[in-house]
Amino acid sequence: MLFVTMLTIDPARNEESFQAIRQLHPPSGISVVAKYGLFGGRDAAVVYEAADAAGAMAFLTGTLCKLTGVVDTETFAAIALQ
């Protein structure tokens, strides 16, 4: 399954946060597909694959939410439009 997590970052910790995202090392069972800095309401996005929603939730709460400067997240399950 494919997931997209949008992150809001504390502006005072922007550089630290983006560095943490760049150096992100996911646990076994998670494959990070892409990492993006964003302009707009959210500051960054991480696109990743997990076997199921439980694996994605564990990655979200155990890793992404604990990144330096992250103050809010929003996660979506995604499907390819082909």
C-alpha positions in Angstrom: 0.0 0.0 0.0 1.1 3.5 -0.8 0.9 6.4 1.8 1.5 10.1 1.7 2.2 12.0 4.9 2.1 15.8 4.9 4.1 17.5 7.6 3.8 20.9 9.2 7.1 22.1 10.6 7.9 24.6 13.3 9.4 27.6 11.3 12.1 28.1 13.8 13.4 24.6 13.2 13.0 24.5 9.4 16.6 23.6 8.5 16.9 20.9 11.3 13.6 19.4 10.2 14.5 19.2 6.5 17.8 17.7 7.4 16.1 15.0 9.5 13.7 14.3 6.5 16.7 14.0 4.1 18.4 11.6 6.4 15.3 9.5 7.2 16.0 5.8 7.6 12.7 3.8 7.7 12.4 0.6 9.6 12.1 -2.8 8.0 8.9 -3.2 6.0 8.7 0.5 5.0 10.1 1.8 1.7 10.3 5.5 1.3 9.4 6.4 -2.3 10.0 10.2 -2.2 10.5 13.2 0.1 9.4 16.7 -0.9 9.6 20.2 0.5 6.4 22.0 -0.1 5.1 25.6 -0.5 1.7 26.2 0.9 -0.2 25.0 3.9 2.1 22.1 4.7 5.9 22.1 4.6 7.0 18.6 3.6 5.6 15.3 2.3 6.9 11.8 2.6 5.6 9.2 0.2 6.1 5.6 1.4 5.0 2.0 0.9 3.9 -0.3 3.7 2.4 -3.8 3.7 -0.7 -2.5 5.5 -2.2 0.4 7.4 -0.9 -0.9 10.7 2.7 -0.8 9.4 2.1 2.7 8.1 0.7 3.8 11.4 3.7 2.4 13.3 6.1 4.3 10.9 4.0 7.5 11.3 3.9 7.5 15.1 7.3 5.9 15.7 9.3 7.9 13.2 7.7 10.7 11.3 5.9 12.3 14.2 9.1 12.3 16.2 11.2 14.1 13.6 12.8 17.3 14.8 10.4 20.3 14.5 7.3 18.4 13.2 4.2 19.9 14.8 1.4 18.3 12.8 0.9 15.6 10.2 -1.9 14.4 7.9 -1.7 11.0 6.2 -3.5 9.6 3.1 -3.6 6.2 1.6 -3.0 6.6 -2.1 -3.8 4.6 -5.2 -2.2 4.8 -8.7 -4.4 6.2 -11.4 -3.6 4.3 -14.5 
